Amino acid sequence: MTERTGPGPEDVAAAVLQHPSVLRLDGGPFGTVASYLPGLRVYGVRLGDPVEIAVVVALGRPFGEIADEVAAGVRGVLGDETLEVEVTVADVGAVAT
């Protein structure tokens, strides 16, 4: 079995979920935005070229700003500031009060 070096999809998912406007990750249509690991599927993150992220965000901030911030966070985790990251806002929700 080959050992993975560097951050994986679960590390990217954790970083994305730390953004205050991100409510959750989303698999997109038919769950197609996902990474597959042994015994685990990480919805909302697909590592590749480009990296794909799908999120549900809270109302209140412009989606473009949120997407730019999420993409910058993903680049930081993966250690490549030139990496293409596509962020899709799959849905919008309200934060529970």
C-alpha positions in Angstrom: 0.0 0.0 0.0 1.4 3.4 -1.0 1.6 6.0 1.8 0.1 9.4 1.0 2.3 12.4 1.3 0.9 15.8 1.9 -2.6 16.9 2.7 -5.6 14.9 1.5 -9.3 15.6 0.9 -10.2 15.3 4.5 -7.6 18.0 5.3 -9.1 20.3 2.6 -12.6 19.6 3.9 -11.7 20.5 7.5 -10.2 23.8 6.2 -13.3 24.6 4.1 -15.6 24.0 7.1 -13.6 26.4 9.2 -14.9 29.3 7.0 -17.5 31.1 9.0 -20.0 31.4 6.0 -19.7 27.7 5.1 -22.5 25.7 6.6 -21.5 22.3 5.1 -19.9 20.6 2.2 -22.2 19.3 -0.6 -21.7 16.5 -3.1 -23.3 18.5 -5.9 -25.6 16.9 -8.5 -25.7 13.1 -8.0 -22.8 13.3 -5.4 -20.3 13.9 -8.2 -18.1 16.3 -6.2 -16.4 13.8 -3.9 -13.1 12.1 -3.2 -12.8 8.4 -2.5 -10.5 6.9 0.1 -10.5 3.4 1.5 -13.7 3.1 3.4 -14.5 6.8 3.2 -16.1 9.2 0.8 -15.4 12.9 1.3 -18.3 14.8 -0.3 -17.8 18.4 -1.5 -14.1 18.0 -2.3 -12.5 16.6 -5.4 -8.8 16.8 -5.7 -7.6 17.1 -9.2 -6.8 19.7 -11.8 -8.7 21.8 -11.0 -9.6 21.2 -7.4 -13.4 21.2 -7.0 -15.2 22.4 -3.9 -19.0 22.5 -3.4 -20.5 24.2 -0.4 -23.7 25.3 1.2 -23.3 28.9 2.6 -25.1 31.1 5.0 -27.0 34.2 3.7 -25.4 37.5 4.3 -22.2 37.8 2.3 -21.6 38.0 -1.5 -21.0 34.5 -2.8 -18.0 35.6 -4.9 -16.2 36.8 -1.8 -16.9 33.6 0.0 -15.8 31.5 -2.9 -12.5 33.5 -3.2 -11.8 33.1 0.5 -12.5 29.3 0.4 -10.3 28.9 -2.7 -7.5 30.8 -0.9 -7.8 28.6 2.1 -7.7 25.4 -0.1 -4.6 26.7 -1.8 -3.0 27.3 1.6 -3.7 23.8 2.8 -2.4 22.3 -0.4 0.6 24.6 -0.4 0.2 25.8 -4.0 -0.8 29.5 -4.5 -1.1 29.0 -8.3 -3.5 26.0 -8.0 -6.9 26.4 -9.8 -9.7 25.9 -7.4 -13.3 26.0 -8.5 -15.8 26.7 -5.7 -19.5 26.0 -6.3 -22.2 27.4 -4.0 -24.6 24.5 -4.2 -27.2 25.9 -1.9 -27.9 28.7 0.6 -29.1 28.2 4.1 -29.8 30.2 7.2 -27.7 29.9 10.4 -29.7 28.6 13.3 -30.2 31.1 16.1 
